[in-house]
Amino acid sequence: MEQQQIKVRDLIIPLEEYPHLNENQTLQEAIQTFMELRQEKDGRIEYGMLFVVNNSNELVGKLSLMDILHGFAPRLFEGARVDKFDGKEGDYPGLALLHEEAVYAECGKSRKNPIKKHIRAIDFTIGADTPMLEALVMMSGRNEFDIPVTDNGTVIGVLRLEEIFVAMCNSVCTMP
């Protein structure tokens, strides 16, 4: 029996339905947006990324939960470099605890900072007519699971791993 090939366009969240912010909004507003996107049932945040648009409503990038955390505590993520420590070399994340008080103080002050400098460029998109399994392999290879989808060079929505998972479990890899 031959399965009908599922295309990315069949799985996307349309751009107008995907949450987004303006590049001039603050970290506090980004937090509020993410918190409003929590699933009612268990309070978990439903999206791990937001699109960011400019004043002309043009897509300029994306902002993740980690990007916001980097905005709150940049010194924490700079990495504490240890040259020699009983055979341990390189980054030593255990030293992050030494920065705890400073990080929490910094977090409160940075909430009013604009998100603009924390936005990441969109450097990877998937075409709307890409087969689902091909998209899954590309996403896995890049370790990115919220990918903008384009049609004729225009972003039309977002493909998330969650939609691929549901499609595979419900139509392709169904239980006997």
N, C-alpha and C positions, 0 to 999 in steps of 0.2 A: 504494500500500500504506500502510495506516495503522499508525503505531507506537503501542504501548501507552505511555501517559504514565507516566514514572518519577516517583515521589513521594519526598520527602525521607526519609520513614520507611523506605524500601527501602535507603537508603544510610548510615544513621547507625551510629556506634559506640555501643552501649548505655551508659548512664550507669555501670552497675556495672562495665563493662570499661574505662572511660576513666580514666586516671591522675588521682589527686587527693591533696591534702594537707589537714591540719588547719590552721586559721588560726594556731594557736599554735606551729607548727613553725618551725624556723629557716631562714635562707638556706642554710646548709650542708646541711640535710636536703632542701631544694628542689633544690640542685645534685645531690645524690646520686640523687634521684628521676629527674631529667632524664638523668643519666649512665647509669642503669640502663635507660633507655628507648632506648638506642642500638641501632640495627639491627646484628645480629651480622655481617653480610656486610661492611659498609664502615665501621662505627663512627660513622655519622651519627646524630644525635638524631632519633628518629622523630616526636616531638610537640613543637610549639612553644609549647604552652599546657597548663597543668594547671588543673583545677577546685580550688576551695578550699571546704572545708566547716567548719562550726562544731562544737562538742562534741556537738550534737544531730544531727549528720550532715546538716544543712541546707545547701544550696548558698548561699554568701555572696559568691562572686566568682571571679575567675580570676587566674592568675599566668603571665606569659610570661617567656621568656629575657631580654627587654629589661627587664622589671620587676626581675629579679634583678640585672642589671647596674646599673640605677639605684640599687638598694639598696647595691651595692658602692661605687659612686663617684658619689654625688649631685652633687658639685661639678663633675665632668666634664660632666654633662648640663645644668647650669644655663646653659651657653652663655656664652662669652666675648664680651661686647658690645664692638664697636669703633665709636666714633662717627665717626671720620674716619681713613682710612688710604689715601692715594693713590687716592682715588676709590672705595675699598671701604667700604661701609656695612653695618651689621647684624651678624649672627652670623659669626664667623670661626673655623671648626672647626680650622684649622691651629694655633691657639693651644693646642689640647688637649695637644700634646707638651710644653708648658711645665709641665703638671700631672702628667706621667707618674709621677714618683717618689712624689708625694703620693697619687696614685690607687692605686698598688700597695700602699702602706702601709695606706691606708684599707680596701682590699679584704680584707686579712687580719683586720683588727679587726672588721669588720661581719658576718662569717660566722655569729656566734652570735646576731645580731639576729633577732627573730621576723619572719615574712613579713607579719604582719597589716597593717602600715602600707604595704605595697607592693602589696596586693591591689587589683585594679581591679574595679569593679562590672560586672555583666553588664547592659548597657544595650540589648542587641539580641538577639533570639531569632527563630527561624524555626519556623513551625508544621509539624508532622509531615506534614500533607496538602498542603503547598505543592509544586507541580510543580518538578522539578529545575531546569529552565531559569530559572524565576522566581527560585529561590533563588540560582542562580549570578549573575544580574544584581544582586540585592540585595547579595550578598557583595561583588561587584566595586565597586558604588557606594560601599560603606562601607570598602573596602580591608581587610576582615576575612575570614579564610579558615578559621577554626575557630569555628563558631557553635553555641551551644547550641540544641537542638531541643525544642520543647514540644508536649505533647498535653494538652488540657484544662487549660492553665495550669501543668502540672507538667513540669519538665525531664526528658526521657527519654533524652537522648543528645547526641551532638555530630556535626555535619556538617562534614566537612573538604573542602577543594578537591580533595584527592587522590582521594577517592571519586567526586566528580562527574567528574573527568577520566577515571578508569578506566571509569565507566559510559558516558560519551560515546564514548570510543574503542572500547569493546567492543560497544556495542549501537546507538548512534544514528549515529555517524559512522564506521562500519566501512569499511575499504578494500574496493574491488571485487575 
